Amino acid sequence: MAIIKCPECGHSISDKAPMCPNCGVEIAGKVIKCRYCGEYYFKTETSCPHCHNEVAGTLQKDQSDAQQPEGDVQAHTSTYMENSPEHGNANNNRRKNNKTVIIISAIIAVLIVGIALYAYNKAQGNKEMEEYNIAMNSNDPMVLQMYLDNFKDAPQAHIDSISAHLQRIKLQDQDWTDAVVSGSKTALLEYIKTHPNSPYEEEALAKIDSIDWELCKKTNTAEAYQAYIDGHATDKYNHYEEAMIALKKIKLSEVSIDERQAISNIFHNFFLSINTKDENSLTANVSDFINFLGKQDATKNDVVSFMHKLYKIDVESMIWGISGNYDIGKKEIGDEQYEYNTTFTAKQKIKKTDGTEVVNTYRINAKINPDWKITEMSMTKIVE
């Protein structure tokens, strides 16, 4: 009894087993051993499926061998082969076939190794080129250094390009650090000029924006805000909208030439009316209710009474003059409705009946409403 491999499934079994316990094919009396390669195969095969040698009369011979002891079978087979006239030719053919198979196998193996090596080298070359392109488009020093570490056998031109790029980035980083530490707008502008398309460009522009904004707020004038807007004409910076709002607010509080002229005319007419004792012209510039010389809810009649009190019995004439040094504040109190607080000085020249002359200076504080009427007025005598 011998342990063989099932010709059907390769499972190890006894050559005397009725059938293979793994695949169920019949074994005992159904298989023979190839005299050339020693493998077992089914008797129904015309040649060995392993070495493909054909043996004439194999089926009949092996059937008789199955009835003899194993030793006798071997002896019989040996005697048969030795006495066979084809024994020498068969051995020669087998040696030639084996040599041919070995040579062909070696050639195939060399081709496979060569193809595999070519494919590997090509893959490595493609990977190197891919990593080279990534590194050249990167501004991260770690990416560039990783390329130099991983591809020491890369083309020298690639290594030189990556090394130069790495040096530029290191220099750029040092210049950026110096510019930030300086806190200077000039240094930041110089950095942007020296390193165009730097990864820090947006951050540098943001820092410049902050510097300009702080200066703008400190100055707090329409000119400063307009300069900021002109220099940062985009809404991507943090303070652009704030600057627009602040400028609008300042412009709303600024008194135009026309507004200043209108206010000047009101007080010119007011004091001219006192000089001429013109009651109608005097009250034409006064609101129906006015906070006048400390009296709340004073009326136009109260203003007229004030005028007459100025002309005492010894007063021959009176001339009021305004220096024109108006200090005017503007305040929005409604939708495009403004109120004006005004301060100025006025001189009163009184000629008395005895020929003497008296000059008094007053500081006038007044308020004008959107209808261009005086709503408040106070007078403080200035002692010279």
HUFENWO-V180914 format. One record per pair of residues at least 4 apart in sequence whose C-alpha atoms are under 6 Angstrom apart, sorted by the first residue. I is the first residue (numbers start at 1). J is the second residue. If there is no record, write none. Layout:
# HUFENWO-V180914
{{I,J} {I,J}}
This chain:
# HUFENWO-V180914
{{2,14} {2,15} {3,13} {3,14} {4,12} {4,13} {4,14} {5,10} {5,11} {5,12} {6,10} {6,11} {7,41} {15,28} {16,28} {17,27} {17,28} {18,26} {18,27} {18,28} {19,24} {19,25} {19,26} {19,27} {20,24} {20,25} {30,42} {30,43} {31,41} {31,42} {31,43} {32,40} {32,41} {32,43} {33,38} {33,39} {33,40} {34,38} {34,39} {47,52} {47,53} {47,54} {48,52} {48,53} {58,62} {62,66} {65,73} {72,76} {73,77} {76,80} {79,83} {80,84} {81,87} {101,105} {110,114} {113,117} {128,132} {135,143} {135,144} {142,146} {147,151} {168,172} {179,187} {179,188} {185,208} {191,195} {192,196} {216,220} {216,224} {216,225} {222,247} {225,243} {225,247} {229,233} {235,240} {243,247} {253,330} {253,331} {268,272} {269,273} {270,282} {271,320} {273,277} {273,278} {273,281} {273,282} {275,318} {275,319} {283,300} {285,373} {286,373} {286,374} {287,373} {287,374} {287,375} {288,299} {289,297} {289,298} {289,299} {290,297} {290,298} {290,375} {290,376} {291,295} {291,296} {291,297} {291,298} {291,376} {292,298} {292,376} {292,377} {293,377} {293,378} {298,302} {311,315} {314,352} {314,353} {315,352} {315,353} {316,351} {316,352} {316,353} {317,351} {318,349} {318,350} {319,348} {319,349} {320,347} {320,348} {321,346} {321,347} {322,346} {325,344} {326,343} {326,344} {327,342} {327,343} {328,341} {328,342} {329,340} {329,341} {330,339} {330,340} {331,338} {331,339} {332,337} {332,338} {333,337} {333,338} {337,370} {338,370} {339,368} {339,369} {339,370} {340,367} {340,368} {341,367} {342,365} {342,366} {343,364} {343,365} {344,363} {344,364} {345,362} {345,363} {345,364} {346,361} {346,362} {347,360} {347,361} {348,359} {348,360} {349,358} {349,359} {350,357} {350,358} {351,357} {352,356} {361,381} {361,382} {362,380} {362,381} {362,382} {363,379} {363,380} {364,378} {364,379} {365,377} {365,378} {366,376} {366,377} {367,374} {367,375} {367,376} {368,372} {368,373} {368,374} {368,375} {369,373}}
